[in-house]
């Protein structure tokens, strides 16, 4: 159930400093944090993002921007590939030079995209300094972070071996056992990669529902809830091109909402600080 944390008092689950995480139990609102010096009053205003550390909000915003950039790169690369691949495979002589160039651009864009995506999620799941690890929402946050580590490692392994193996083979500097071992590792990395994408997807939708309550944004909450089941179904029909594009648009939209809300909260924070 969506429940925006409207009442600040009701939302306080622990009394931690919003900038350094220092345990403020026993201190009064007029006092300052012994660790970083900001007023205790600022840390007890509540769970809504507008009361949290501006640096934390900046990290979340950077995350949303990076994920959107990654998605754009992946989609453009996918469409370029779709357009360039059949042309390139037909008649090599009749193909303008731009086609193989586009194919190369597409694979570079795709690689950058699949690396930027977990990096973006790393920022969007930044830890609120004023929250402890055992609180609500932290489990999905940590699960997203764990899965993006595996995502990055398996991506780099699979791509790295995929790119370097043909070069090694051409130079003749590799025996058969080593080549088949590397191929096995690359294959295993690809399977792990697929599994962690699924894990990351489910964990991130749970995490976003938690974040949505703190923005607060009912539309982000509802979209994350919708995408939880609709996203995978649309992606199953990836060979028809349009369904996965719809999924990406729904996902991209949700990130735009998050970005807009974060921007509004951040300028509100700046205005009240001035
Ligand atoms: Zn502090």
Boltz pocket constraint, residues with backbone or C-beta under 6 A from the ligand:
constraints:
  - pocket:
      binder: B
      contacts: [[A, 17], [A, 18], [A, 19], [A, 20], [A, 21], [A, 22], [A, 33], [A, 34], [A, 35], [A, 36], [A, 37], [A, 38]]
      max_distance: 6.0
